[in-house]
Every structure is written in structure tokens, then in C-alpha cells.
Amino acid sequence: MTVRVMLISPALNAALREARFDGDVPLDAAGVRRARAAAPGVPDAGLRLHGPSGRCAGTAGALGLRTVSEPAVRGWDMGRWSGRRLDEVSAAEPAAVSAWLTDPSAAPHGGESLLELCSRAGRWLDSLGSGEDREGVNASEVREGAEGREGREERRVLAVVEPSVVRAAIVSALALPPESFWRLDVAPLTVTGLTGRSGRWNLRCGRPLSPAPAD
């Protein structure tokens, strides 16, 4: 069976505007407004998930989605750097930041390495493509009327996940070099699609959920 995975990046929050390693900061008022405005552009899916961060949960709620938290698509674990500004960490630990940016196996912050993040995202994708049930969650809880509209030959999965998870999923799905992660940009409130099955995925690059607001 073909699987269509639609990854929605969450709205901006204060941590992203300040270039912080996100320490699970929720959406601010501006982010909520933008997510609500984007709600009409959300595609249908039979299985709807969100990453466990406050930003992903808040975006899913503002989009009007009924979703279940999925630990497998949690954001990148930045260990002791979580919540700190990038320029602050770069000034205090330049060698550590350099290693983090250049060595995919490095985790100087004590959290996940880039290789570990990409591997986790890839395992989650392949579990969907192979039809495995997600651990710890009854998938029937989040299957709604959209499932009845799905063709039998395609399973549609929608997940609101952090940009780092979108990038890691692309790297894993397309078997790209891990360093490619740093060359991928994921804008807020965009949809990135991956279609296929375990071990064979095609990419549909991100599109906005709604037109950009006028300045």
C-alpha cells in the first residue's frame, strides 16, 4: 500500500524569532493567529498526529485538528543547550558548536546527534510504510471521517512536527548525506509530502497552507 505522509511545520514562536534552541516554548499570539488563518488549507488525512512540543500541539489545535501526540516525531533533543540562544552558545562553546555543525555523529550538548535524529525520523517513516502500528497509541483514536474518503491503495498520514523533524525525514527518506540537513529550509506553516513505502519515498516539497499575509 502506498502511504502519503504530510508533514506540517508549526507556526513561529518567540524561541524561533530569537534563534533559540527551542526549550518547548508554546505559540505566541501572532503564531496562533497565523495558524488559525491557515486552517482552511489543511489537507485531509485518516491518521492525524502532532509532535509532543507545546508549539506543535498548539499549532494543531489552532488549525482545528484533532490529533494525538506521537513521541517518535518529537523535536531534536538539544540536551543542555535547550532554551539557550545560538549566539550565546557559540560564544561560550565555539568548538562544541563547530563539532555539532560539521560532524553528524557529534552531540556535544548531551542530547541527540544529527545521525540519531535522522535515524529516528526514518524509522518512523518506514513504520508507516510497512503498516506497523504506532507504539503506545491506538490509531483508531485519531481516524475520522477522512479515512472513509481514502482510496484503499493509499493511506494518508498528517503530522504537525518541528522543522528539524521535517528536514531529518527528508534526509532519511531520500538517503541523502546527513550534511544535507543543513541545506534544507522549512518555512513555518508549510506542508512537505512524502509518498511511497518503506525504503522507497518520493518528495513533494513544502507548500504554504495559505497565502502569505500582506505587509
Residue frames as qw, qx, qy, qz and C-alpha x, y, z in Angstrom:
[[0.000, 0.887, 0.461, 0.000, 0.00, 0.00, 0.00],
 [0.368, 0.472, -0.032, 0.801, 1.23, 3.50, -0.84],
 [0.377, -0.685, -0.441, 0.442, 1.47, 5.93, 2.06],
 [0.220, 0.708, 0.096, 0.664, 1.15, 9.69, 1.69],
 [0.530, -0.505, -0.394, 0.556, 2.82, 11.41, 4.66],
 [0.126, 0.802, 0.165, 0.560, 2.10, 15.13, 5.02],
 [0.568, -0.316, -0.374, 0.661, 4.36, 16.97, 7.45],
 [0.018, -0.902, -0.221, -0.371, 3.14, 20.39, 8.60],
 [0.465, 0.115, -0.382, 0.790, 5.69, 22.70, 10.18],
 [0.246, -0.718, -0.572, 0.310, 4.33, 24.68, 13.15],
 [0.097, 0.941, 0.135, 0.296, 3.80, 28.42, 13.39],
 [0.390, 0.479, -0.396, 0.680, 6.55, 30.70, 14.65],
 [0.584, -0.745, -0.314, 0.076, 7.04, 31.33, 18.34],
 [0.177, -0.959, 0.222, -0.008, 9.33, 33.55, 20.39],
 [0.730, -0.411, 0.469, 0.280, 12.11, 30.92, 20.55],
 [0.695, 0.365, 0.434, 0.442, 12.44, 30.76, 16.78],
 [0.200, 0.943, 0.111, 0.243, 12.28, 34.51, 16.38],
 [0.334, -0.878, 0.342, -0.025, 15.14, 34.81, 18.88],
 [0.640, 0.492, -0.588, 0.051, 17.19, 31.97, 17.29],
 [0.474, -0.481, 0.634, -0.377, 16.99, 29.84, 20.43],
 [0.272, 0.048, -0.958, -0.074, 17.36, 26.10, 20.73],
 [0.561, -0.397, -0.251, -0.681, 13.68, 25.54, 21.41],
 [0.036, 0.114, -0.856, 0.502, 13.04, 24.57, 25.01],
 [0.100, -0.488, -0.863, -0.080, 9.39, 23.66, 24.32],
 [0.070, 0.267, 0.191, -0.942, 8.14, 27.24, 24.16],
 [0.381, 0.562, 0.726, -0.107, 4.43, 27.42, 23.20],
 [0.284, 0.562, 0.436, 0.643, 2.99, 29.53, 20.40],
 [0.058, -0.290, -0.271, 0.916, 2.60, 33.24, 20.99],
 [0.419, 0.597, 0.435, -0.529, -0.48, 35.22, 19.96],
 [0.340, 0.624, -0.403, -0.577, 0.90, 36.00, 16.50],
 [0.031, 0.217, -0.953, -0.209, 1.61, 32.33, 15.86],
 [0.306, 0.360, 0.825, -0.310, -1.90, 31.34, 16.91],
 [0.417, 0.665, 0.121, -0.608, -3.43, 33.93, 14.57],
 [0.274, 0.526, -0.647, -0.478, -1.39, 32.76, 11.61],
 [0.080, -0.025, 0.996, 0.025, -2.21, 29.09, 12.27],
 [0.381, 0.492, 0.644, -0.445, -5.92, 29.82, 12.51],
 [0.401, 0.670, -0.163, -0.604, -5.77, 31.73, 9.23],
 [0.185, 0.417, -0.824, -0.336, -4.08, 28.73, 7.59],
 [0.510, 0.019, 0.789, -0.341, -6.66, 26.18, 8.79],
 [0.745, 0.484, 0.150, -0.434, -8.68, 26.06, 5.51],
 [0.499, 0.647, -0.546, -0.184, -5.59, 24.82, 3.67],
 [0.397, -0.385, 0.817, -0.163, -5.03, 21.72, 5.82],
 [0.513, 0.166, -0.716, -0.443, -5.33, 18.52, 3.74],
 [0.874, -0.253, 0.028, -0.414, -7.46, 15.56, 4.74],
 [0.291, 0.394, -0.861, 0.139, -5.87, 12.51, 6.35],
 [0.786, -0.318, -0.468, -0.250, -7.04, 9.38, 8.07],
 [0.754, -0.383, -0.318, 0.430, -4.33, 9.49, 10.74],
 [0.084, 0.864, -0.044, 0.495, -3.51, 12.83, 12.39],
 [0.770, -0.333, -0.291, 0.461, -0.61, 13.29, 14.78],
 [0.072, 0.941, -0.157, 0.289, 1.46, 16.03, 16.38],
 [0.554, 0.272, -0.557, 0.556, 4.90, 16.17, 17.89],
 [0.526, -0.578, -0.577, 0.240, 4.80, 16.43, 21.70],
 [0.297, -0.020, -0.168, 0.940, 6.14, 20.00, 21.91],
 [0.113, 0.627, 0.492, -0.593, 3.84, 22.81, 23.01],
 [0.155, 0.477, -0.325, -0.802, 4.42, 24.55, 19.69],
 [0.170, -0.001, -0.873, -0.458, 3.28, 21.53, 17.65],
 [0.047, -0.467, -0.855, 0.222, 0.31, 20.83, 19.90],
 [0.089, 0.612, 0.262, -0.741, -0.70, 24.49, 19.83],
 [0.177, 0.320, -0.532, -0.764, -0.42, 24.66, 16.05],
 [0.122, -0.200, -0.943, -0.238, -2.52, 21.53, 15.61],
 [0.002, -0.578, -0.692, 0.433, -5.18, 23.00, 17.89],
 [0.121, 0.584, -0.014, -0.803, -5.17, 26.36, 16.11],
 [0.173, 0.183, -0.726, -0.640, -5.51, 24.55, 12.78],
 [0.729, -0.019, 0.087, -0.679, -8.64, 22.86, 14.13],
 [0.614, 0.239, -0.743, -0.119, -7.14, 19.37, 14.04],
 [0.830, -0.429, 0.221, -0.277, -7.98, 16.51, 16.36],
 [0.600, 0.519, -0.590, 0.147, -4.60, 14.85, 16.82],
 [0.877, -0.474, -0.034, 0.071, -2.69, 12.57, 19.16],
 [0.131, -0.855, 0.498, 0.059, 0.83, 13.25, 20.42],
 [0.960, 0.230, -0.125, 0.102, 3.44, 11.00, 18.81],
 [0.558, -0.734, 0.295, 0.251, 6.73, 10.64, 20.75],
 [0.779, 0.084, 0.414, 0.463, 8.54, 9.25, 17.69],
 [0.395, 0.650, 0.249, 0.599, 8.31, 12.66, 15.98],
 [0.405, -0.842, -0.150, 0.322, 9.44, 14.75, 18.94],
 [0.286, 0.935, -0.197, 0.068, 11.80, 17.62, 18.18],
 [0.678, 0.405, -0.457, 0.409, 15.58, 17.36, 18.15],
 [0.707, -0.664, -0.177, 0.165, 16.86, 16.76, 21.68],
 [0.380, 0.755, -0.237, 0.479, 19.39, 19.54, 22.22],
 [0.701, -0.190, -0.498, 0.473, 20.30, 18.49, 25.75],
 [0.391, -0.575, -0.313, 0.647, 21.76, 21.26, 27.90],
 [0.155, -0.004, 0.282, 0.947, 21.51, 23.77, 25.03],
 [0.078, -0.616, -0.735, -0.273, 17.72, 23.70, 25.08],
 [0.192, -0.894, -0.388, 0.116, 16.26, 27.17, 25.56],
 [0.414, -0.598, 0.159, 0.668, 19.58, 28.98, 25.00],
 [0.446, 0.837, -0.063, -0.310, 20.31, 31.40, 22.14],
 [0.899, 0.320, 0.052, 0.295, 22.54, 30.15, 19.34],
 [0.337, 0.773, -0.249, 0.477, 24.84, 33.18, 19.56],
 [0.525, -0.706, 0.354, -0.318, 25.17, 32.70, 23.32],
 [0.942, -0.157, 0.288, 0.069, 26.20, 29.06, 22.96],
 [0.748, 0.561, -0.024, 0.353, 28.52, 29.86, 20.05],
 [0.049, 0.838, -0.330, 0.432, 30.33, 32.45, 22.16],
 [0.629, -0.578, 0.440, -0.276, 30.62, 30.17, 25.19],
 [0.748, -0.148, 0.640, 0.090, 31.40, 26.89, 23.41],
 [0.432, 0.672, -0.337, -0.498, 32.74, 27.61, 19.90],
 [0.057, 0.349, -0.918, -0.180, 34.48, 24.26, 19.50],
 [0.350, 0.220, 0.868, -0.276, 31.36, 22.38, 20.56],
 [0.523, 0.644, 0.224, -0.512, 29.13, 24.30, 18.15],
 [0.295, 0.613, -0.603, -0.417, 31.62, 23.74, 15.34],
 [0.107, -0.134, 0.985, 0.021, 31.61, 20.00, 16.01],
 [0.444, 0.422, 0.665, -0.428, 27.81, 19.96, 16.09],
 [0.486, 0.708, -0.022, -0.512, 27.63, 21.70, 12.70],
 [0.358, 0.633, -0.625, -0.284, 30.28, 19.63, 10.95],
 [0.096, 0.195, -0.974, 0.067, 30.18, 16.14, 12.48],
 [0.634, -0.240, -0.381, -0.629, 26.80, 14.35, 12.13],
 [0.723, -0.221, -0.643, 0.123, 27.74, 11.93, 14.91],
 [0.253, 0.147, -0.471, 0.832, 28.59, 14.67, 17.43],
 [0.423, -0.723, -0.469, -0.279, 26.29, 15.52, 20.34],
 [0.372, 0.231, -0.449, 0.778, 28.31, 17.95, 22.50],
 [0.397, -0.401, 0.076, -0.822, 25.09, 19.18, 24.13],
 [0.211, -0.113, 0.888, -0.392, 24.39, 15.74, 25.59],
 [0.694, 0.310, 0.299, -0.577, 21.24, 15.16, 23.53],
 [0.847, 0.335, 0.409, 0.061, 20.81, 13.56, 20.11],
 [0.299, -0.334, 0.523, 0.725, 23.32, 13.68, 17.31],
 [0.479, 0.422, -0.250, -0.728, 22.17, 14.54, 13.81],
 [0.320, 0.161, -0.899, -0.251, 22.63, 10.90, 12.81],
 [0.028, 0.226, 0.895, -0.384, 20.39, 9.80, 15.67],
 [0.374, 0.445, 0.253, -0.773, 17.71, 12.32, 14.73],
 [0.472, 0.374, -0.518, -0.608, 17.68, 11.25, 11.08],
 [0.214, 0.050, -0.975, -0.018, 17.62, 7.59, 12.06],
 [0.186, 0.314, 0.734, -0.573, 14.65, 8.16, 14.37],
 [0.463, 0.468, -0.002, -0.753, 12.71, 10.04, 11.70],
 [0.399, 0.316, -0.745, -0.430, 13.49, 7.33, 9.18],
 [0.040, -0.083, -0.977, 0.194, 12.31, 4.53, 11.47],
 [0.344, 0.417, 0.502, -0.676, 9.02, 6.35, 12.00],
 [0.481, 0.461, -0.323, -0.672, 8.50, 6.83, 8.25],
 [0.332, 0.219, -0.887, -0.233, 9.30, 3.22, 7.49],
 [0.148, 0.178, 0.880, -0.416, 6.92, 2.02, 10.22],
 [0.495, 0.479, 0.213, -0.693, 4.13, 3.87, 8.40],
 [0.470, 0.484, -0.545, -0.498, 5.20, 2.48, 5.05],
 [0.230, 0.137, -0.963, -0.012, 5.29, -1.08, 6.37],
 [0.587, -0.414, -0.463, -0.519, 1.88, -0.78, 8.05],
 [0.456, -0.133, -0.721, 0.504, 3.17, -1.20, 11.60],
 [0.347, -0.842, -0.382, -0.161, 1.03, 0.23, 14.39],
 [0.116, 0.692, -0.348, 0.622, 2.50, 3.08, 16.39],
 [0.479, -0.101, -0.749, 0.446, 3.71, 2.21, 19.84],
 [0.148, -0.258, -0.580, 0.758, 1.55, 3.15, 22.78],
 [0.336, 0.290, 0.074, -0.893, -1.30, 4.75, 20.82],
 [0.483, 0.398, 0.779, -0.026, -4.47, 3.26, 19.46],
 [0.133, -0.043, 0.444, 0.885, -4.54, 4.66, 15.93],
 [0.071, -0.576, -0.752, -0.313, -8.31, 4.34, 15.79],
 [0.224, -0.677, -0.417, 0.564, -8.49, 7.24, 18.24],
 [0.029, -0.609, 0.150, 0.778, -7.44, 9.69, 15.56],
 [0.111, 0.140, 0.783, 0.596, -9.06, 8.21, 12.47],
 [0.319, 0.442, 0.382, -0.747, -12.06, 10.28, 11.48],
 [0.666, 0.589, 0.342, -0.305, -14.34, 10.76, 8.52],
 [0.267, 0.754, -0.478, -0.362, -11.44, 11.46, 6.19],
 [0.315, -0.289, 0.896, 0.120, -10.44, 7.81, 6.31],
 [0.604, 0.422, 0.653, -0.176, -13.65, 6.81, 4.62],
 [0.478, 0.837, -0.025, -0.264, -12.70, 9.06, 1.72],
 [0.172, -0.633, 0.699, 0.286, -9.27, 7.49, 1.27],
 [0.785, 0.334, -0.430, -0.295, -8.73, 5.06, -1.55],
 [0.947, -0.304, 0.107, -0.016, -7.84, 1.56, -0.49],
 [0.838, 0.306, -0.068, 0.447, -4.49, 1.87, -2.26],
 [0.301, 0.516, -0.248, 0.762, -3.30, 4.94, -0.32],
 [0.529, -0.631, -0.477, 0.308, -3.00, 5.62, 3.38],
 [0.166, 0.745, -0.009, 0.646, -2.86, 9.31, 4.30],
 [0.631, -0.489, -0.380, 0.467, -0.98, 10.45, 7.42],
 [0.110, 0.830, -0.006, 0.547, -0.72, 14.06, 8.59],
 [0.693, -0.444, -0.331, 0.462, 1.65, 15.15, 11.35],
 [0.001, 0.960, -0.081, 0.269, 2.46, 18.58, 12.79],
 [0.872, -0.235, -0.067, 0.424, 6.18, 18.31, 13.56],
 [0.290, -0.815, 0.168, 0.472, 9.16, 20.56, 14.26],
 [0.517, 0.788, -0.273, -0.193, 11.17, 21.78, 11.23],
 [0.131, -0.583, 0.801, 0.026, 14.14, 19.68, 12.36],
 [0.614, 0.068, 0.774, -0.139, 12.00, 16.55, 12.06],
 [0.673, 0.688, 0.137, -0.235, 10.80, 17.54, 8.58],
 [0.270, 0.794, -0.533, -0.115, 14.41, 18.01, 7.47],
 [0.327, -0.379, 0.863, -0.072, 15.54, 14.75, 9.07],
 [0.729, 0.304, 0.570, -0.227, 12.66, 12.86, 7.45],
 [0.603, 0.763, -0.131, -0.193, 13.67, 14.18, 4.01],
 [0.033, 0.687, -0.725, -0.029, 17.31, 13.23, 4.56],
 [0.480, -0.154, 0.851, -0.145, 16.36, 9.72, 5.62],
 [0.725, 0.460, 0.420, -0.293, 13.64, 9.14, 3.01],
 [0.617, 0.768, -0.146, -0.090, 15.84, 10.19, 0.08],
 [0.906, -0.153, 0.064, 0.389, 19.03, 8.61, 1.50],
 [0.283, 0.893, -0.126, 0.326, 20.80, 11.97, 1.36],
 [0.546, 0.187, -0.502, 0.644, 24.15, 12.61, 3.03],
 [0.388, -0.662, -0.543, 0.341, 23.49, 13.73, 6.62],
 [0.288, -0.285, 0.000, 0.914, 25.20, 17.05, 5.90],
 [0.024, -0.392, -0.576, -0.717, 22.35, 17.86, 3.51],
 [0.291, -0.676, -0.639, 0.222, 20.20, 18.52, 6.58],
 [0.266, -0.567, -0.123, 0.770, 21.81, 21.95, 6.93],
 [0.053, -0.076, 0.485, 0.870, 20.93, 22.88, 3.32],
 [0.158, -0.507, -0.785, -0.317, 17.19, 22.32, 3.75],
 [0.124, -0.048, 0.267, -0.954, 14.93, 25.20, 4.76],
 [0.172, -0.492, -0.848, -0.097, 11.45, 24.57, 6.15],
 [0.126, -0.324, 0.016, -0.937, 9.20, 27.62, 6.43],
 [0.251, 0.128, 0.715, -0.640, 6.50, 27.87, 9.14],
 [0.585, 0.420, 0.449, -0.529, 3.05, 26.53, 8.30],
 [0.463, 0.475, -0.568, -0.487, 4.06, 24.66, 5.16],
 [0.924, -0.007, 0.316, -0.215, 3.27, 21.12, 4.07],
 [0.127, 0.555, -0.783, -0.249, 6.00, 18.74, 2.93],
 [0.913, 0.075, 0.106, -0.386, 4.80, 15.50, 1.37],
 [0.064, -0.423, 0.894, 0.136, 6.49, 12.11, 1.19],
 [0.853, 0.177, 0.047, -0.489, 4.77, 9.41, -0.83],
 [0.490, 0.423, -0.758, -0.083, 5.75, 5.78, -1.15],
 [0.920, -0.334, -0.165, -0.124, 6.52, 2.95, 1.19],
 [0.668, -0.652, 0.311, 0.180, 9.30, 1.66, 3.42],
 [0.643, -0.236, 0.503, 0.527, 12.63, 2.10, 1.68],
 [0.300, 0.285, 0.551, 0.725, 11.22, 3.98, -1.33],
 [0.003, -0.768, -0.442, 0.463, 9.89, 7.53, -0.95],
 [0.341, 0.516, 0.328, 0.714, 9.21, 10.43, -3.30],
 [0.226, -0.408, -0.340, 0.817, 9.33, 14.05, -2.11],
 [0.102, 0.776, 0.430, 0.450, 6.80, 16.80, -2.69],
 [0.360, 0.104, -0.307, 0.875, 8.42, 19.97, -1.43],
 [0.082, -0.482, -0.607, 0.626, 6.75, 22.27, 1.06],
 [0.007, -0.529, -0.440, -0.726, 3.82, 24.44, 0.05],
 [0.121, -0.118, 0.411, -0.896, 2.18, 27.11, 2.21],
 [0.073, 0.431, 0.873, -0.215, -1.11, 26.26, 3.87],
 [0.176, 0.880, 0.422, -0.128, -2.38, 29.71, 2.94],
 [0.468, 0.701, 0.027, 0.538, -1.11, 32.76, 1.02],
 [0.474, -0.104, -0.347, 0.803, 1.40, 34.91, 2.85],
 [0.073, -0.848, -0.457, 0.259, -0.31, 37.82, 4.64],
 [0.357, 0.774, 0.087, 0.516, 0.11, 41.29, 3.20],
 [0.488, -0.080, -0.359, 0.791, 2.60, 43.53, 5.00]]
